[in-house]
Amino acid sequence: MKASHLYNGRMATCIVLGFSSGLPLFIFIYLLPAWMQSAGLSLSSIGAASLFMLPYSLKFFWAPFIDRYRLSRLGRRRSWILVCLLLLIAGFSALGLRSPEHLPWLLFWGTVCAFGSASMDTAIDALRREILSDEELGLGTALHVNAYKLAGIVPGSLALILADHRPWSEVYIFCSLFLLPGLLLILLIPEPQAVHGRPQTLREAVYAPLAEFFSRHGYRQALWILAFITFYKFGDSMAASLATPFYLDLGYSRTAIGLIAKQAGLAASIAGGLLGGLWMLRLGISRALWLFGIAQALSLSGFILLSLHPGGLLTLAAVIAAEAFGVGLGTTALVAFLAQQTDTRHTATQFALLSSLAALPRSLFNAASGWCAEHWGWTLYFSVCLILTLPGFLLLQRVTPWPKVAASE
């Protein structure tokens, strides 16, 4: 990779839009549970709020519309991103104006933000693929993923600290302001030129990507691949869904979680992503899925140890850092695998389908996580999360068998 690629405008676009893409998701993961718990809602209610993540798993249903139509003269990609950013700024600013106990208000604005975020992700993924050359794709994707993770510092650290001193309405507006750089950027950059042109009909936008994927792999292998993508991060997504309530339940303050633990987690997550990308150059994607997946699974044992022996802030930071590093490795391998499975003629719809499946456990099964933790206790709950990493390895054996990987790479 030439050094000039590191400094061109396309890489800056990947960073800024990666940050804008990650911020809404982390608001749902980190800030929303803390807000709900501060209002006295039960763990079951907090777990049920994971259903707000469902649009991330359903976005492939409307991805063909994003591929086929444009919403303004800005073009297909920029117009969708612009509208979604405006919707998210308004939605999150409105969300905090009332207590989460006002369920109709919470459900309406939470759903608006979830659909806006999932739609924006689809448009950004397509734009990134279209502005990057094949040579730049690896670096651009790595920068996007790490900027995506970096966005977690806002709701997971800064906003939690602010919530100890200011009302929640101001906290949500504070988070919304971090979407403004993405809004400005999308007005300044040119619309990318689609390599293969846009679909001429909605039927073409829907049918062609699916037909190509299944014909390329064969129906049986394609189904194994889709199942593997669904369950590869099943266990760690279940654990992460209640991480913040878990720390609060152990007695750590929001400021402590935001200032110390989340900082350690962010640094470890980015380190895992960057090192994972470098290690994959030597390991290859297939072997990385195995090795990084093992690290991802073992990192969950820290939650179990913390539930048995809560310690000081250094102990908390160490547990979160280990988990974030392992998950960072696993995420890097999975995102690379998703990109490997897409065809450049149908990137938006195929990537939306595959990334939707990767988010399915987080969106659907996590809704029951609060009930499980409430009735099982934290130690058993995180032990089950660790066990739930096994289906991903069983399916990986069908997609990329380890003996074959070890022998061929």
N, C-alpha and C positions, 0 to 999 in steps of 0.2 A: 504494500500500500504506500503510495507516494505521500510525502508529507503535505503536499498542497491540498490533498483531499480532506485533511483534518480541518482546514480553515475556510473551505468554500461555503457559500450561502446555503447549499443544500444540507450540509451537516448542521448548520445553525437552525435550519428549519426543523430537522429531526429532533433536536434538543428541545426547542421551544414547544413544538406540538406534542412531543412526548410528555413534557411536564403538564401541559394542559389536559392531555388524555388521562394521565394518572390521577390528577387531583380529585375529580369527582368520585372515583372508585375508593380512594382512601378516606374520603369524607364518610362514605357509607361504612367502611370497615372500622375506622378508628373513632371518628367523632360522633357519629350517630349512636353507637352503643353507650358511650360515656354520657351523652346528653340524656338518653332514655333512663340510664341508671340513676343519674343525678335527680331525675324527676320521680324516682321511687318505683319505676316499672319493674315487673318481675323478669327473671332470666328467660322465662318462656316467651314473654312478649318481645324481649330483646332478640332472642333467637329467631322468632317469627319475622322480624324486620329484615332478615336475610332474603326474604322474598322480593325485596326491592332489587336484588341482584338478578332476578329472573330475566329482564330484558337483555342482559349480557349474554345469556344462553339462547335467546330467541331471535337475536338480531339478524340471523341468516334469512329469516322470513321476509324482512323488508330490505335486505341488502340489494336485491335486484332493482328495487326502485331507486336506490342511491346510485347504482350503476347506470340506470337508464335515463333518469330525469335530472334536470338542474332546476334550482329554485330561484335563480336570478342571473343577471348578465355576468356575474363573476365566474360562471362556469360550474360544472358538476361538482368538483371536489371542494372548491373554496366556498361555494354558496351553501352547501350542506354544513360545512364546518362553522361558517359564520352564524347561521341560524341556530345551530346547536349551542354555540358559545353564548349567544345572547339569551337563549332559553335557560342555560345553566346559571348564568349570573343572576337573572331574575328569580329563578326557582330556589336556589340556595339562600338568597337574600330573604325571600319570603318565608322559607321553611322555619327559620328561627324566630319568627315574630310571635309565635304562640308556643305554648308548652306541648311536648309530645303526647300529653294526655288528651289533647284535642285530636282524636283519631282521624276524622274526615280531613282536617287540614294536613296532618302528617301523611296520610295516604295519597292525597292529591298531589302535593308538591314533591313528595318522595318519588312518586311514579313519574311525574314530569321530568324530574332530574335524571332518573334512571334511564328513561327512554332517550333523553337528549344525549346523555353520556355514551350509551351503547351505539347510537347512530353516529355520533362524532368519531368514535373509535373506528368504525367501519370506513368512514370517509378518509380519516387520517392514514389508516393502513394502506388504502388504495393510492392516496397521494404520494406517500413515502415510496411505494414500489415504483411509481411512475416517474418520479424525479431523480431516482438513483440509478446509475449504471450498474451492470452486474458486478463490476469491480468494487463499487462503493457500497453495495448492498450489505455486506457483512458489517462494516464499520458503522454505517448509518443505522442499522437495526440495533447494534450494541449501544450506540449513543441514545437512541430512542428508548430502549428498555431501561437504561440507567437513569435517564431524565424522568421517566415514568416513576421509577422507585424514589427518586429524589423528591418528587412531589409529596410523598408521604410525610415529609418533615413538617409540612404546613398543618394538616389536620391532626397528625399523630404527635406533634411536639409543640409547635408554636401556639396552635389553637387551644390545646389542653392547658397550657400554662396561662393563656389569656382568660380561659374560662374560670380560673380561680379568682380572677380580679374584676371581670367585666360580665355583663349579661350575655346570655346565649345569642340574642339577636345580633349583637355586635360581633360576636365570634363568627357567625355564619357570613356576615357581610365581609369581615376580614378575609375569610377564605375565598370568597367570590372575587375579590380584587386581584387575586393571583392568576385569574383567567384573562386579565386584560392584555398582558403581553402577547398571548396567542391570538387574541382578537385583532390587535394592531398588526401582527405579522401577516395574518391571512389577508388583510387589506393591501399589503405592500407587495407580496410575492406574486409572480405570474401564475396563471392557471397552467398546470402540466398538460402536455399533449399526450393523449392516449396512444400507445404504440399500435394497437390493433383497432382503434376507433371504438366508439361506444355502441352498445347493442342497438339494433334498429327497431326491435320490438321487445315488449316486456316478456313475451314467451321465450325469446332468445336469451334474455338476461337471466331467466330462471332455469331453463332446461339445459342449455349448453354447458355451464360449469359442472352440474351434477353428472351429466352424461360423460363428460371428459374424465372426471375423477374416477368413476366406477369402471369405465372402459380401460383406463390406464392400469388399474390395479387388479381388475377382476372383482366381481361382487363379493366373494367370500373374503378375500384379503382386505378389500376396502372396508368391510364391516369390522374386521378385526382391528384395523387401524383406527377407525372411529371410536370403537369401544376403548382401546388403549388410551387415546387422547382424553376421553371422558374421565377415566379413573386414575391416571398417572399422578395427579395431585389431589386425590380424594382425601387422604388422611390429613395432609398438612393444611388444606383449606378448611376442614372441620375444626382443626385446632385453632387456626388463626381467627375464625369467626367469633370466638369468645375470649380472645387473648386479653383485651382491655378490661372487660368485666372481671376476669380471673385475677389480674393484677390488683384491681381496686378491691376485690373481695378479700385479698390477702392483707389489705391494710395500707398499700402504697398510695400516696396522694397523686392527684392528676399532675401536679407540678413535677413530682419525682419521676413519674412515668414519662412525661413529655421532655423534661430537661436531660435526664440521664439515660434511662432505658431505651427510649426511642432513638436517641442519638447513636447509641451503640448499635442498635438494630439497623439503622440506616447505613452506617458505615460498613457493617458486616455484609449487608445485602448487596451494596454496590461492589464491594470487594469480591463477593461470590460471583456476581455477574461478570465483572471484568476478567477475573482469573478463569472463570468458566469458559469465556470466549477464547482466551489464550490457550488454555489446556485442550480445548476442542480442536485446535489446529493440529495437534499431535494425536489426540485420541480418536478423532472422527466423531460424528454425531451419534452413531449407533452405540459405540462403547461408552460415550459420555452419558447417554440415557441410563445405562446400567449403573455406572459408578456414581454419577451425580444423584441418581435416584436413591441409592443406598445412603449417601450422605444426608440427603433430604429427609429420609425416614428416620435415621438414627438421631437427627437433631431434635426430634419431638420428645425424646426421652428427658430432655431438660425440663419440660413442663411437668412431667411426672415427679422428678426429683424436687422441683420447687414446691409442688403441692404437698409433698411429704415433709420437707424441711425448708420452710421459708427463711430466707436470710436477709441480709442488708441490701443496700442498693447495688453494691458490686456483684453480689450473687445474682440479683435480678438482671443486671446489665449483661453478665456473662451468659445466662440462659438465653436471653433474647438475641444476643449477638450470635451464639452458636446456631440457633434456629434460623435466624435471618441469613446466615452464611450458607447453610445447607439448602434452604429454599431458593436462595439466589442462584446456586449452582443448578438445581433442578429446573428452575424457570428458564434459565439460559438455554439449557439443552432442549427443553420442550419447544420454545419459540423457534429455535433453529430447525427443529424437526417439522414444525408447522410450515415454515417457509419452504422447506424442501419438498413438501407435499403439494404445493400450489403450482398451477400453470400460469404463466405470465399473461395469457389471454383472458383469464377469468380470476385475477387475483382478488378483487374485492369480495366477490360472492364466496369463493372457495375459502379465503382466509376468514371470512365472517363465520362460515359454517364450522371450520375447525376450531377457531378460538371460542366460539359459542359452546361447543362440546367441552372444551377445557374448563370453561366457567360453570358448567352445569352443576357439579356437586356443590360449589360455593353458593349457587343461586337457589337450588331446590332442596337438597338434603340438609343444608345448614339451617333450614327453617325449624327443624326439630332439635337442633343442637342445644338450645336453652333448656328445653324440657329434659333432655338427657342429662345435662350437667346438674340440673336441679334435683333430679331423682337419684342419680348415680353417685354424685360427689365428683370433685375435680380429679382425683387420682384415677378412678375407674374410667372417667370420660376420656382423659388423655391417653390412657392405655388402649382404649378402643380405637382412638384416632391412629395410634401407632400400628395396630393390627390392620386398619383399613388401608394402609399403604401396600399391603400384599397383593390385592387384585391387580394393581398397576403392573407389578412385576410378572404376574402370571400371564397377563395380556401382552406384555413386552416380549415374553418368550415366543409368542406366536407371531409377533411383528418382526422382531430382530433377535433370533435366538442367540444366547450368549456364547455357546461353543463356536458357532459359525462366526460371530463377531470377533472373538478372540483369535480365531485361526486366520481370518481374512484381513484384519487391520494391523 
